[in-house]
Amino acid sequence: LAGSRPKRRYPPRPRTVRFGPRALLRVAVAWPRSPPPLGPRLVAMDGDSGAGSKHPQQLYFDNVSPATRLLEKRRKMYEVQDALENQKARFAKEEEHFKKKEEQLRAKDLHLQHQLVRFNKFLQDNEAKRRRAETRAQEEAAQIRQKEEEIRDLENQLEESRQTCADLEEEVARNMKYEEFLERVKDTGDEYNEIQDLVTRYETLESANKDLKEVASMTDNQIEELRKEFLEYKQRKEMEMLEMNTRVAELSSELDECQKQRQNLEHDADEATQANSKHSLHFGQILMSVENLFLRCTTQRKGIQHFLEMKEEEGAKGKDEEGQDQSEDSFNKKKETAIKQLNVILNYLKDFKEISEQLRRERQRSQQPQRQGEELDGIQPKGPFPNHDKNP
């Protein structure tokens, strides 16, 4: 299994080494090389016999001419030039050698890189294979566990099926007596020929019984709902009756108050009627008094005719009020008539007052000389004036 397998350990991956041109140049510089050939040198030491065969002996130019010195300098220059050419050739060979070596190193580097890529690919393939193997192992382990669980479930189901089979066999053994009973019932009558007919009839009756029970339960539920609705309706109506009774009581109290108010208003109306009758009587008396005074003024003093103005006003007003329905005995008309008569009486009274004032002034003027004579004679007046100044 996957849990018991040891994990594989792989060696560490080698690091890829790449050489650039600068690194190659540093390697070439550090590479050991043969010492460069020395140019021709002039030896100034005595007794140096080994160098005499390769290089000429160095001369001392202290006592030579300038031309000799110039020739010696030219010779040295040629020697140095030859040494420089030799060194250039050597450097060219070394450079070519270094280029070849660099190309070899590059080829080796490319080969190493290809090898490293192949090794990396190999490692990646191995890693992918390992992962696939681990995943497959885990999947197989999960499948194994699932199959084991399925096997346990199936074994349990098999055990339950066996137990159920045993129970059914026992039940069949117990129900055999009912089969025998049904056989005897079938043999006793001709109505049912097979046991299945009895079973079908039983199932039909049982389904009908179930239906009837359901109908009965539904009917009971409907009756219960109707009873609840009836109780709610009864309670609602009782509440409405209580509200109506309360409203009736309130209306009865309002009716009593209205009747009391009506009685009070009738009493007030009676009092007002009595007061109106008294006022009417008083008003009638006033009208009669005014009319009597008016008649006395108009009949006894025919020379003063103020009532003609009233008749003219009545005629003008009658033309203005033509077409209106007003009775002669109406209150307004009587009032207006009384006011007009009182105005006429007022005019008469004004006239009478002016007449009495005029008479009084005349009597005073006539009695003034008599009083002066009596004062002179010492005689006092014995009585009041005669009744000529009485009001008519």
ZIZIWO-V571233 format. One record per residue. N is the residue number from 1. RES is the residue in one small letter. D_CENTER is the distance of its C-alpha to the mean C-alpha in whole Angstrom. Layout:
N RES D_CENTER
N RES D_CENTER
//
This chain:
1 l 63
2 a 60
3 g 60
4 s 64
5 r 64
6 p 65
7 k 63
8 r 65
9 r 66
10 y 66
11 p 68
12 p 66
13 r 66
14 p 68
15 r 67
16 t 68
17 v 70
18 r 70
19 f 73
20 g 72
21 p 75
22 r 75
23 a 75
24 l 78
25 l 80
26 r 80
27 v 81
28 a 84
29 v 85
30 a 85
31 w 87
32 p 91
33 r 93
34 s 97
35 p 98
36 p 99
37 p 102
38 l 104
39 g 105
40 p 109
41 r 110
42 l 113
43 v 114
44 a 116
45 m 117
46 d 121
47 g 122
48 d 118
49 s 120
50 g 117
51 a 116
52 g 119
53 s 118
54 k 115
55 h 114
56 p 117
57 q 118
58 q 117
59 l 119
60 y 119
61 f 119
62 d 121
63 n 124
64 v 123
65 s 123
66 p 119
67 a 120
68 t 120
69 r 117
70 l 115
71 l 116
72 e 115
73 k 112
74 r 112
75 r 113
76 k 110
77 m 107
78 y 108
79 e 108
80 v 105
81 q 104
82 d 105
83 a 103
84 l 100
85 e 100
86 n 101
87 q 98
88 k 96
89 a 97
90 r 96
91 f 93
92 a 93
93 k 94
94 e 91
95 e 88
96 e 89
97 h 89
98 f 86
99 k 84
100 k 86
101 k 85
102 e 81
103 e 81
104 q 82
105 l 79
106 r 77
107 a 78
108 k 78
109 d 74
110 l 73
111 h 75
112 l 73
113 q 70
114 h 70
115 q 71
116 l 68
117 v 66
118 r 68
119 f 68
120 n 64
121 k 64
122 f 66
123 l 64
124 q 60
125 d 62
126 n 63
127 e 60
128 a 58
129 k 61
130 r 60
131 r 56
132 r 57
133 a 59
134 e 57
135 t 54
136 r 57
137 a 58
138 q 55
139 e 54
140 e 57
141 a 57
142 a 53
143 q 55
144 i 58
145 r 55
146 q 53
147 k 57
148 e 58
149 e 55
150 e 55
151 i 59
152 r 58
153 d 56
154 l 58
155 e 61
156 n 59
157 q 58
158 l 62
159 e 63
160 e 60
161 s 62
162 r 65
163 q 64
164 t 62
165 c 66
166 a 68
167 d 66
168 l 66
169 e 70
170 e 70
171 e 68
172 v 70
173 a 73
174 r 72
175 n 71
176 m 74
177 k 75
178 y 73
179 e 74
180 e 78
181 f 76
182 l 75
183 e 78
184 r 80
185 v 78
186 k 78
187 d 82
188 t 82
189 g 81
190 d 81
191 e 77
192 y 75
193 n 77
194 e 75
195 i 73
196 q 70
197 d 70
198 l 70
199 v 67
200 t 65
201 r 66
202 y 65
203 e 61
204 t 61
205 l 62
206 e 59
207 s 57
208 a 58
209 n 57
210 k 54
211 d 53
212 l 54
213 k 53
214 e 49
215 v 50
216 a 51
217 s 48
218 m 46
219 t 48
220 d 48
221 n 44
222 q 44
223 i 47
224 e 44
225 e 41
226 l 44
227 r 45
228 k 41
229 e 40
230 f 44
231 l 43
232 e 40
233 y 41
234 k 44
235 q 42
236 r 40
237 k 43
238 e 45
239 m 42
240 e 42
241 m 46
242 l 45
243 e 43
244 m 46
245 n 48
246 t 46
247 r 46
248 v 50
249 a 51
250 e 48
251 l 50
252 s 53
253 s 53
254 e 52
255 l 55
256 d 57
257 e 56
258 c 56
259 q 60
260 k 60
261 q 59
262 r 61
263 q 64
264 n 64
265 l 63
266 e 66
267 h 68
268 d 67
269 a 68
270 d 71
271 e 72
272 a 70
273 t 73
274 q 76
275 a 75
276 n 74
277 s 78
278 k 79
279 h 78
280 s 79
281 l 82
282 h 82
283 f 81
284 g 84
285 q 86
286 i 85
287 l 85
288 m 89
289 s 90
290 v 89
291 e 90
292 n 94
293 l 93
294 f 93
295 l 96
296 r 98
297 c 97
298 t 97
299 t 100
300 q 102
301 r 102
302 k 102
303 g 103
304 i 99
305 q 97
306 h 93
307 f 92
308 l 93
309 e 90
310 m 88
311 k 89
312 e 88
313 e 84
314 e 84
315 g 85
316 a 83
317 k 80
318 g 81
319 k 81
320 d 77
321 e 76
322 e 78
323 g 76
324 q 74
325 d 75
326 q 76
327 s 79
328 e 82
329 d 81
330 s 78
331 f 76
332 n 75
333 k 78
334 k 81
335 k 79
336 e 79
337 t 83
338 a 83
339 i 82
340 k 84
341 q 87
342 l 86
343 n 86
344 v 90
345 i 91
346 l 89
347 n 91
348 y 94
349 l 94
350 k 93
351 d 97
352 f 98
353 k 97
354 e 99
355 i 102
356 s 102
357 e 101
358 q 104
359 l 107
360 r 106
361 r 106
362 e 110
363 r 111
364 q 110
365 r 112
366 s 115
367 q 115
368 q 115
369 p 119
370 q 120
371 r 118
372 q 120
373 g 123
374 e 122
375 e 121
376 l 124
377 d 126
378 g 125
379 i 124
380 q 120
381 p 119
382 k 119
383 g 116
384 p 113
385 f 113
386 p 114
387 n 111
388 h 111
389 d 107
390 k 106
391 n 102
392 p 103
//
